[in-house]
Amino acid sequence: MLLLYIIFIVYILAVNFYAVLLLRSQRDEFDDNGSKPTSGDGKLILTAILGGAIAIYVSMFIMRYRLKNLLLMITMPVIGVLNVYIAVLAFRSGFTFFVV
């Protein structure tokens, strides 16, 4: 059971780290090209659904990047709350809902 907890924590940390790197790479690409940041919303939303919503939302404010994108500013907190709810549910139940 302890191994399952460790794997879940490492997964969440890895997804959040990837989310920060993804947002940083998009910001650097935007700085290099100078064009509008219209690409990459799908990647960010998918990463948020997989567990990196809080990291994306916090990174947006730290980097001051994509703050005027209404889609991301609304969906990231909502998905973040769902991520936290699912994580709390998983830890409280001892991951028993995964066992068939």
MDAnalysis code that builds the backbone (N, CA, C; Angstrom):
import MDAnalysis as mda
import numpy as np

u = mda.Universe.empty(300, n_residues=100, atom_resindex=np.repeat(np.arange(100), 3), trajectory=True)
u.add_TopologyAttr("name", ["N", "CA", "C"] * 100)
u.add_TopologyAttr("resid", np.arange(1, 101))
u.add_TopologyAttr("resname", ["MET", "LEU", "LEU", "LEU", "TYR", "ILE", "ILE", "PHE", "ILE", "VAL", "TYR", "ILE", "LEU", "ALA", "VAL", "ASN", "PHE", "TYR", "ALA", "VAL", "LEU", "LEU", "LEU", "ARG", "SER", "GLN", "ARG", "ASP", "GLU", "PHE", "ASP", "ASP", "ASN", "GLY", "SER", "LYS", "PRO", "THR", "SER", "GLY", "ASP", "GLY", "LYS", "LEU", "ILE", "LEU", "THR", "ALA", "ILE", "LEU", "GLY", "GLY", "ALA", "ILE", "ALA", "ILE", "TYR", "VAL", "SER", "MET", "PHE", "ILE", "MET", "ARG", "TYR", "ARG", "LEU", "LYS", "ASN", "LEU", "LEU", "LEU", "MET", "ILE", "THR", "MET", "PRO", "VAL", "ILE", "GLY", "VAL", "LEU", "ASN", "VAL", "TYR", "ILE", "ALA", "VAL", "LEU", "ALA", "PHE", "ARG", "SER", "GLY", "PHE", "THR", "PHE", "PHE", "VAL", "VAL"])
u.atoms.positions = np.array([
    [0.829, -1.191, 0.000],
    [0.000, 0.000, 0.000],
    [0.872, 1.253, 0.000],
    [1.960, 1.202, 0.744],
    [2.857, 2.346, 0.797],
    [3.447, 2.630, -0.583],
    [3.743, 1.575, -1.326],
    [4.296, 1.756, -2.663],
    [3.307, 2.472, -3.581],
    [2.040, 2.179, -3.430],
    [1.017, 2.841, -4.236],
    [0.943, 4.328, -3.923],
    [1.061, 4.682, -2.646],
    [1.093, 6.091, -2.265],
    [2.308, 6.802, -2.864],
    [3.449, 6.158, -2.808],
    [4.673, 6.757, -3.335],
    [4.574, 6.945, -4.844],
    [4.059, 5.961, -5.536],
    [3.906, 6.065, -6.996],
    [2.964, 7.209, -7.350],
    [1.876, 7.357, -6.618],
    [0.919, 8.433, -6.886],
    [1.549, 9.800, -6.642],
    [2.294, 9.938, -5.562],
    [2.944, 11.218, -5.263],
    [3.992, 11.556, -6.315],
    [4.777, 10.577, -6.734],
    [5.784, 10.817, -7.769],
    [5.115, 11.195, -9.085],
    [3.995, 10.559, -9.406],
    [3.253, 10.897, -10.624],
    [2.779, 12.349, -10.593],
    [2.184, 12.771, -9.483],
    [1.689, 14.145, -9.374],
    [2.838, 15.137, -9.475],
    [3.959, 14.853, -8.825],
    [5.121, 15.741, -8.906],
    [5.666, 15.822, -10.332],
    [5.713, 14.692, -11.021],
    [6.228, 14.676, -12.389],
    [5.317, 15.452, -13.339],
    [4.016, 15.305, -13.200],
    [3.080, 16.028, -14.064],
    [3.163, 17.527, -13.798],
    [3.278, 17.916, -12.540],
    [3.387, 19.335, -12.220],
    [4.697, 19.924, -12.736],
    [5.784, 19.177, -12.633],
    [7.063, 19.633, -13.174],
    [6.979, 19.786, -14.689],
    [6.363, 18.816, -15.366],
    [6.183, 18.909, -16.814],
    [5.314, 20.113, -17.183],
    [4.309, 20.403, -16.385],
    [3.422, 21.536, -16.670],
    [4.180, 22.852, -16.605],
    [5.036, 22.996, -15.614],
    [5.828, 24.225, -15.501],
    [6.783, 24.339, -16.681],
    [7.436, 23.247, -17.048],
    [8.345, 23.274, -18.193],
    [7.613, 23.568, -19.495],
    [6.414, 23.035, -19.655],
    [5.625, 23.285, -20.856],
    [5.250, 24.755, -20.975],
    [4.818, 25.343, -19.887],
    [4.454, 26.758, -19.915],
    [5.681, 27.626, -20.162],
    [6.797, 27.260, -19.563],
    [8.026, 28.029, -19.779],
    [8.500, 27.936, -21.224],
    [8.394, 26.755, -21.821],
    [8.820, 26.606, -23.217],
    [7.908, 27.395, -24.150],
    [6.603, 27.443, -23.842],
    [5.700, 28.251, -24.659],
    [6.019, 29.731, -24.523],
    [6.355, 30.171, -23.322],
    [6.707, 31.565, -23.109],
    [7.994, 31.922, -23.856],
    [8.988, 31.033, -23.801],
    [10.248, 31.288, -24.505],
    [10.042, 31.305, -26.012],
    [9.189, 30.424, -26.515],
    [8.882, 30.409, -27.943],
    [8.160, 31.684, -28.355],
    [7.276, 32.174, -27.497],
    [6.564, 33.422, -27.763],
    [7.535, 34.597, -27.782],
    [8.503, 34.616, -26.880],
    [9.483, 35.688, -26.841],
    [10.371, 35.682, -28.078],
    [10.697, 34.493, -28.565],
    [11.558, 34.394, -29.746],
    [10.839, 34.823, -31.018],
    [9.610, 34.346, -31.203],
    [8.869, 34.639, -32.430],
    [8.155, 35.979, -32.366],
    [7.634, 36.338, -31.233],
    [6.893, 37.581, -31.090],
    [5.483, 37.507, -31.639],
    [5.026, 36.314, -31.994],
    [3.676, 36.166, -32.519],
    [2.696, 35.939, -31.385],
    [1.403, 35.883, -31.712],
    [0.382, 35.663, -30.686],
    [0.467, 34.241, -30.152],
    [0.284, 34.078, -28.847],
    [0.344, 32.731, -28.261],
    [-0.983, 31.991, -28.400],
    [-1.302, 31.558, -29.603],
    [-2.575, 30.878, -29.823],
    [-2.427, 29.367, -29.788],
    [-1.229, 28.867, -29.983],
    [-1.059, 27.417, -29.993],
    [-0.700, 26.920, -28.599],
    [-1.054, 25.702, -28.321],
    [-0.663, 25.072, -27.075],
    [-1.711, 25.055, -25.996],
    [-2.899, 25.610, -26.238],
    [-3.936, 25.562, -25.211],
    [-4.367, 24.125, -24.938],
    [-4.423, 23.308, -25.969],
    [-4.817, 21.916, -25.804],
    [-3.822, 21.143, -24.958],
    [-2.536, 21.385, -25.172],
    [-1.515, 20.720, -24.371],
    [-1.616, 21.137, -22.910],
    [-1.836, 22.411, -22.687],
    [-1.954, 22.897, -21.312],
    [-3.187, 22.321, -20.613],
    [-4.297, 22.264, -21.312],
    [-5.518, 21.737, -20.703],
    [-5.385, 20.233, -20.447],
    [-4.778, 19.505, -21.371],
    [-4.558, 18.075, -21.157],
    [-3.639, 17.832, -19.967],
    [-2.579, 18.611, -19.866],
    [-1.676, 18.483, -18.723],
    [-2.391, 18.834, -17.428],
    [-3.282, 19.814, -17.477],
    [-4.051, 20.189, -16.288],
    [-4.984, 19.066, -15.874],
    [-5.625, 18.425, -16.826],
    [-6.538, 17.324, -16.509],
    [-5.770, 16.143, -15.917],
    [-4.551, 15.931, -16.373],
    [-3.737, 14.832, -15.853],
    [-3.188, 15.109, -14.459],
    [-3.348, 16.346, -13.966],
    [-2.941, 16.623, -12.597],
    [-2.077, 17.847, -12.411],
    [-1.835, 18.624, -13.445],
    [-0.931, 19.762, -13.316],
    [-1.593, 21.119, -13.354],
    [-2.865, 21.189, -13.022],
    [-3.601, 22.449, -13.134],
    [-3.094, 23.507, -12.166],
    [-2.795, 23.109, -10.963],
    [-2.345, 24.088, -9.967],
    [-0.978, 24.633, -10.357],
    [-0.099, 23.779, -10.858],
    [1.224, 24.246, -11.284],
    [1.116, 25.199, -12.465],
    [0.230, 24.926, -13.403],
    [0.049, 25.820, -14.547],
    [-0.493, 27.158, -14.083],
    [-1.484, 27.136, -13.217],
    [-2.109, 28.374, -12.758],
    [-1.121, 29.242, -11.983],
    [-0.360, 28.644, -11.102],
    [0.627, 29.403, -10.339],
    [1.739, 29.912, -11.255],
    [2.179, 29.082, -12.189],
    [3.244, 29.479, -13.113],
    [2.814, 30.611, -14.034],
    [1.540, 30.646, -14.375],
    [1.057, 31.740, -15.220],
    [1.250, 33.076, -14.516],
    [1.021, 33.117, -13.217],
    [1.197, 34.361, -12.476],
    [2.665, 34.665, -12.210],
    [3.452, 33.655, -11.929],
    [4.875, 33.883, -11.665],
    [5.582, 34.390, -12.917],
    [5.271, 33.792, -14.062],
    [5.908, 34.187, -15.319],
    [5.218, 35.364, -15.988],
    [4.043, 35.741, -15.482],
    [3.223, 36.803, -16.079],
    [2.994, 36.528, -17.574],
    [2.516, 35.345, -17.841],
    [2.321, 34.885, -19.216],
    [0.936, 34.272, -19.343],
    [0.218, 34.633, -20.390],
    [-1.113, 34.147, -20.741],
    [-2.174, 34.533, -19.706],
    [-1.984, 35.646, -19.036],
    [-2.942, 36.084, -18.026],
    [-4.217, 36.648, -18.637],
    [-4.170, 37.043, -19.881],
    [-5.363, 37.592, -20.536],
    [-6.170, 36.533, -21.284],
    [-5.714, 35.296, -21.239],
    [-6.427, 34.204, -21.888],
    [-7.554, 33.744, -20.961],
    [-8.765, 34.110, -21.297],
    [-9.920, 33.842, -20.438],
    [-10.171, 32.348, -20.270],
    [-9.941, 31.573, -21.316],
    [-10.150, 30.128, -21.231],
    [-9.268, 29.515, -20.150],
    [-7.994, 29.860, -20.141],
    [-7.087, 29.290, -19.154],
    [-7.327, 29.850, -17.759],
    [-7.700, 31.101, -17.661],
    [-7.905, 31.713, -16.351],
    [-9.161, 31.168, -15.657],
    [-10.090, 30.631, -16.408],
    [-11.295, 30.054, -15.805],
    [-11.147, 28.550, -15.600],
    [-10.600, 27.857, -16.588],
    [-10.549, 26.393, -16.492],
    [-9.487, 25.882, -15.528],
    [-8.371, 26.566, -15.394],
    [-7.304, 26.051, -14.526],
    [-7.728, 25.956, -13.056],
    [-8.377, 26.973, -12.473],
    [-8.816, 26.788, -11.078],
    [-9.884, 25.701, -10.923],
    [-10.769, 25.591, -11.898],
    [-11.820, 24.570, -11.822],
    [-11.204, 23.175, -11.895],
    [-10.305, 22.969, -12.832],
    [-9.649, 21.671, -12.955],
    [-8.761, 21.413, -11.743],
    [-8.142, 22.465, -11.205],
    [-7.316, 22.313, -10.009],
    [-8.117, 21.835, -8.816],
    [-9.307, 22.377, -8.639],
    [-10.174, 21.930, -7.538],
    [-10.559, 20.465, -7.739],
    [-10.855, 20.086, -8.970],
    [-11.174, 18.675, -9.252],
    [-9.977, 17.768, -8.986],
    [-8.769, 18.233, -9.350],
    [-7.562, 17.442, -9.091],
    [-7.360, 17.217, -7.595],
    [-7.521, 18.267, -6.811],
    [-7.345, 18.140, -5.365],
    [-8.416, 17.229, -4.780],
    [-9.653, 17.363, -5.249],
    [-10.740, 16.510, -4.754],
    [-10.459, 15.032, -5.041],
    [-10.004, 14.735, -6.240],
    [-9.710, 13.346, -6.606],
    [-8.530, 12.814, -5.795],
    [-7.509, 13.653, -5.562],
    [-6.360, 13.222, -4.768],
    [-6.772, 12.939, -3.326],
    [-7.579, 13.800, -2.738],
    [-8.047, 13.581, -1.367],
    [-8.909, 12.330, -1.305],
    [-9.782, 12.153, -2.281],
    [-10.614, 10.958, -2.328],
    [-9.771, 9.698, -2.434],
    [-8.721, 9.753, -3.249],
    [-7.853, 8.587, -3.417],
    [-7.121, 8.248, -2.125],
    [-6.597, 9.259, -1.446],
    [-5.861, 8.987, -0.213],
    [-6.771, 8.534, 0.920],
    [-7.959, 9.098, 1.013],
    [-8.873, 8.694, 2.081],
    [-9.371, 7.262, 1.901],
    [-9.602, 6.882, 0.662],
    [-10.112, 5.540, 0.426],
    [-9.006, 4.497, 0.387],
    [-7.762, 4.946, 0.422],
    [-6.651, 3.994, 0.356],
    [-6.499, 3.380, -1.012],
    [-6.938, 4.076, -2.032],
    [-6.890, 3.623, -3.423],
    [-7.681, 2.339, -3.636],
    [-8.702, 2.129, -2.840],
    [-9.485, 0.894, -2.987],
    [-10.422, 0.948, -4.169],
    [-10.719, 2.155, -4.677],
    [-11.602, 2.219, -5.834],
    [-10.884, 1.812, -7.104],
    [-9.553, 1.631, -7.059],
    [-8.800, 1.168, -8.208],
    [-8.779, -0.357, -8.295],
    [-8.959, -1.025, -7.190],
    [-8.896, -2.484, -7.141],
    [-10.227, -3.071, -7.596],
    [-10.172, -4.025, -8.491],
    [-11.380, -4.650, -9.005],
    [-11.703, -5.871, -8.211],
])
